[in-house]
Amino acid sequence: MTAVPALEVRGLTVRFAGLTALDAVDFTVAPGTVHAVIGPNGAGKSTCFNVLSGVYRAASGSVRLGTDELTGLPPHSIAGLGVARTFQNLALPPTATVADSLLLGRHRLTRAGFVAAGLRLPSAVREERRHRERVREIAEFVGLKDELDRPAGSLPYGAQKLAELARALCMEPELLLLDEPVAGMTADERRRTAAVIAGVRDSLGISIVLVEHDMGVVMRLADTVTVLDFGRRIADGTPAAVQNDPAVVRAYLGEDAEEAS
């Protein structure tokens, strides 16, 4: 397995009309780990994700994946460098089959041109067959092998979220950005999805940046946690260390939390 590169975020600053949404944020995602970014509402988590994926542009700072500078690149260029992302809200084409939805994730890896594909030239047919086989492998990995022929929109909510994760994996990424992957799920769906995410790290060796409000999932999955509050990094370390950090307790529970505990 080829070693994946580290993600280095340095001095990341984002401003909107005079409001500083991120203030010189630093963190490093070690290769093959789950790195959670957490914080109260309005802490800057979504802004950070949007910079990492190219949706927002930073006022200053640097984002590097190995030797590649991501800062300022558009989303499609960042995706082309091996960064895949899921979103909070479902974004599957509801009438397309699960197989065809996952096949969309293979787009950046497709070499056959439009004409070759349209004419069904042998090279294009062979390539499509390879892509569909990989789709089946990834669907089996996340537990959706038996759902490939169903319309994506007919799946239960939790299974649709897993299909979005599978589509991101179909890009063969080096870095996976998961934006609230278990939000809105039942307890069983959360456990199933958490197990898949752990498998992505442990079996595939893909680095993961995770934004999630479910602290149980964060503490079980994350190797490292970065905590944001009002756009600033206030803690960074193991889940156990961060959970007991007084600054983190104050950010989540208020200034009087330590006196009340």
C-alpha positions as CSV (number, residue, x, y, z in Angstrom):
1,M,0.0,0.0,0.0
2,T,1.4,3.4,-1.0
3,A,1.9,5.7,2.0
4,V,-0.5,8.6,2.1
5,P,0.8,12.1,2.7
6,A,0.2,14.2,5.8
7,L,-2.1,17.2,5.6
8,E,-0.5,20.3,7.0
9,V,-2.7,23.3,7.9
10,R,-0.8,26.4,8.9
11,G,-2.0,29.9,9.9
12,L,-5.3,29.4,8.2
13,T,-7.3,32.6,8.4
14,V,-10.7,33.3,6.8
15,R,-12.6,36.6,7.0
16,F,-16.2,37.4,5.8
17,A,-17.0,41.2,5.6
18,G,-14.8,42.0,8.6
19,L,-15.7,38.9,10.6
20,T,-12.8,36.5,11.3
21,A,-14.3,33.0,10.9
22,L,-10.9,31.3,11.3
23,D,-8.0,32.9,13.1
24,A,-4.5,31.5,12.3
25,V,-5.6,27.9,12.8
26,D,-2.9,25.2,12.7
27,F,-3.2,21.4,12.8
28,T,-1.6,18.3,11.2
29,V,-3.4,15.2,10.0
30,A,-1.0,12.3,10.3
31,P,-1.2,9.8,7.5
32,G,-3.7,7.0,7.9
33,T,-5.4,8.6,11.0
34,V,-8.9,9.9,11.9
35,H,-8.5,13.6,12.8
36,A,-11.7,15.2,14.3
37,V,-12.4,18.9,14.1
38,I,-15.0,19.8,16.8
39,G,-16.3,22.9,18.6
40,P,-19.5,24.6,19.5
41,N,-21.9,26.0,16.9
42,G,-20.2,28.9,15.1
43,A,-16.7,27.7,16.0
44,G,-15.5,27.7,12.4
45,K,-15.7,23.9,11.6
46,S,-17.7,24.2,8.4
47,T,-15.5,27.1,7.3
48,C,-12.4,25.1,7.8
49,F,-13.9,22.2,5.8
50,N,-14.9,24.5,3.0
51,V,-11.3,25.8,2.8
52,L,-9.8,22.3,2.8
53,S,-12.1,21.3,-0.1
54,G,-11.7,24.6,-2.1
55,V,-15.2,26.0,-1.6
56,Y,-13.8,29.0,0.3
57,R,-10.6,30.8,-0.2
58,A,-8.4,31.7,2.8
59,A,-7.3,35.2,3.4
60,S,-3.9,33.8,4.5
61,G,-2.3,30.6,5.6
62,S,-1.4,27.4,3.9
63,V,-2.9,23.9,3.3
64,R,-0.6,21.3,2.0
65,L,-1.2,17.6,1.2
66,G,2.3,16.2,1.1
67,T,4.2,18.2,-1.4
68,D,1.0,19.6,-3.0
69,E,-0.1,23.1,-2.1
70,L,-4.0,23.2,-2.0
71,T,-4.4,26.8,-0.9
72,G,-6.4,28.7,-3.5
73,L,-7.1,25.8,-5.8
74,P,-10.7,25.2,-7.0
75,P,-12.6,22.2,-5.8
76,H,-12.1,20.1,-8.9
77,S,-8.3,20.6,-8.8
78,I,-8.2,19.6,-5.1
79,A,-10.3,16.5,-5.9
80,G,-7.9,15.7,-8.6
81,L,-5.1,15.6,-6.1
82,G,-6.9,12.9,-4.1
83,V,-9.2,14.8,-1.7
84,A,-12.8,13.5,-1.5
85,R,-15.6,15.0,0.5
86,T,-19.1,14.1,1.8
87,F,-21.6,16.8,2.8
88,Q,-24.1,17.2,5.7
89,N,-27.1,17.0,3.4
90,L,-27.8,14.1,1.0
91,A,-26.6,14.8,-2.5
92,L,-27.3,11.5,-4.4
93,P,-29.3,11.6,-7.6
94,P,-32.5,10.0,-6.3
95,T,-33.6,8.1,-9.4
96,A,-30.2,6.8,-10.4
97,T,-29.2,3.3,-9.2
98,V,-26.8,3.0,-6.3
99,A,-24.3,1.5,-8.8
100,D,-24.5,4.5,-11.2
101,S,-24.3,6.9,-8.3
102,L,-21.1,5.3,-7.1
103,L,-19.8,5.2,-10.6
104,L,-19.9,9.1,-10.6
105,G,-17.0,8.9,-8.1
106,R,-14.8,7.2,-10.7
107,H,-15.0,10.2,-13.0
108,R,-11.6,11.6,-12.1
109,L,-10.0,8.2,-12.8
110,T,-11.7,7.7,-16.3
111,R,-9.3,7.9,-19.2
112,A,-11.6,7.1,-22.1
113,G,-12.7,10.1,-24.0
114,F,-16.3,11.2,-24.8
115,V,-16.1,9.8,-28.4
116,A,-14.6,6.5,-27.4
117,A,-17.2,6.0,-24.7
118,G,-20.1,7.0,-27.0
119,L,-19.0,4.6,-29.7
120,R,-18.4,1.9,-27.2
121,L,-14.9,1.3,-28.4
122,P,-13.3,-1.8,-26.9
123,S,-10.9,0.2,-24.7
124,A,-13.8,2.2,-23.3
125,V,-15.8,-0.9,-22.6
126,R,-12.9,-2.6,-20.8
127,E,-12.4,0.5,-18.7
128,E,-16.0,0.8,-17.7
129,R,-16.0,-2.9,-16.8
130,R,-13.0,-2.3,-14.5
131,H,-14.7,0.7,-12.9
132,R,-17.9,-1.2,-12.3
133,E,-16.0,-4.0,-10.6
134,R,-14.3,-1.5,-8.3
135,V,-17.8,0.0,-7.5
136,R,-19.0,-3.5,-6.5
137,E,-15.9,-4.0,-4.3
138,I,-16.5,-0.7,-2.5
139,A,-20.2,-1.3,-2.2
140,E,-19.4,-4.6,-0.5
141,F,-16.9,-2.9,1.8
142,V,-19.5,-0.5,3.1
143,G,-22.3,-3.1,3.2
144,L,-24.3,-2.0,0.2
145,K,-23.5,-4.8,-2.3
146,D,-27.1,-6.1,-2.3
147,E,-28.5,-2.5,-3.0
148,L,-26.6,-1.7,-6.2
149,D,-29.6,-2.0,-8.5
150,R,-31.9,0.0,-6.3
151,P,-32.7,3.7,-6.9
152,A,-30.4,5.6,-4.5
153,G,-33.4,7.6,-3.3
154,S,-35.3,4.5,-2.2
155,L,-32.7,3.5,0.4
156,P,-33.2,4.3,4.1
157,Y,-31.5,7.5,5.2
158,G,-28.6,5.8,6.9
159,A,-27.9,3.7,3.8
160,Q,-28.0,6.8,1.6
161,K,-25.4,8.4,3.8
162,L,-23.3,5.2,3.4
163,A,-23.7,5.4,-0.3
164,E,-22.4,8.9,-0.3
165,L,-19.4,7.7,1.7
166,A,-18.9,4.9,-0.8
167,R,-19.1,7.4,-3.7
168,A,-16.3,9.4,-2.1
169,L,-14.3,6.2,-1.7
170,C,-14.8,5.4,-5.4
171,M,-12.5,8.4,-6.1
172,E,-9.6,6.4,-4.5
173,P,-8.7,9.4,-2.3
174,E,-5.7,9.9,-0.1
175,L,-7.7,12.2,2.2
176,L,-11.4,11.9,3.0
177,L,-13.3,14.8,4.5
178,L,-16.4,13.7,6.3
179,D,-18.9,16.4,7.2
180,E,-21.2,15.1,10.0
181,P,-21.4,11.6,8.6
182,V,-23.8,10.3,11.3
183,A,-26.0,13.3,11.7
184,G,-29.7,12.3,11.8
185,M,-29.1,8.6,12.0
186,T,-30.6,6.1,14.4
187,A,-28.3,4.5,17.0
188,D,-27.9,1.3,14.9
189,E,-27.1,3.4,11.8
190,R,-24.5,5.4,13.7
191,R,-22.8,2.2,14.9
192,R,-22.8,0.8,11.4
193,T,-21.4,4.0,9.9
194,A,-18.7,4.4,12.6
195,A,-17.6,0.8,12.0
196,V,-17.2,1.6,8.2
197,I,-15.2,4.7,8.9
198,A,-12.9,2.8,11.2
199,G,-12.5,0.2,8.5
200,V,-11.6,3.0,6.0
201,R,-8.7,4.0,8.2
202,D,-7.6,0.5,9.4
203,S,-8.1,-1.5,6.1
204,L,-7.6,1.2,3.4
205,G,-5.1,3.5,5.2
206,I,-6.9,6.6,4.1
207,S,-6.5,9.7,6.2
208,I,-9.8,11.2,7.4
209,V,-10.8,14.6,8.7
210,L,-14.1,14.4,10.6
211,V,-16.5,17.1,11.6
212,E,-19.1,15.6,13.9
213,H,-21.4,16.7,16.8
214,D,-21.8,13.2,18.2
215,M,-19.1,13.2,20.8
216,G,-19.5,9.5,21.4
217,V,-18.6,8.8,17.8
218,V,-15.7,11.3,17.9
219,M,-14.2,9.8,21.0
220,R,-14.4,6.3,19.7
221,L,-13.1,7.0,16.2
222,A,-10.6,9.9,16.4
223,D,-6.9,9.5,16.9
224,T,-6.5,13.2,17.3
225,V,-8.9,16.0,18.0
226,T,-8.6,19.7,17.2
227,V,-11.1,22.0,19.0
228,L,-12.1,25.3,17.6
229,D,-14.0,28.1,19.4
230,F,-14.8,31.5,17.8
231,G,-12.5,30.6,14.9
232,R,-9.4,29.9,17.1
233,R,-7.8,26.6,18.0
234,I,-8.1,26.1,21.7
235,A,-7.0,22.5,22.1
236,D,-5.3,19.8,20.1
237,G,-4.5,16.3,21.2
238,T,-5.8,12.8,21.9
239,P,-9.5,12.5,22.6
240,A,-8.9,11.8,26.3
241,A,-6.6,14.9,26.7
242,V,-9.0,17.2,24.8
243,Q,-12.1,15.9,26.7
244,N,-10.5,17.0,30.0
245,D,-9.0,20.3,28.8
246,P,-10.5,23.2,30.9
247,A,-10.6,25.5,27.9
248,V,-12.7,22.9,26.0
249,V,-15.0,22.4,29.0
250,R,-15.6,26.2,29.2
251,A,-16.2,26.4,25.4
252,Y,-18.9,23.8,25.5
253,L,-20.5,24.3,28.9
254,G,-19.7,28.0,29.8
255,E,-17.4,29.8,32.1
256,D,-19.0,28.4,35.3
257,A,-18.6,24.8,34.2
258,E,-15.6,24.0,36.3
259,E,-17.1,25.6,39.4
260,A,-20.3,23.6,39.0
261,S,-18.5,20.3,38.4
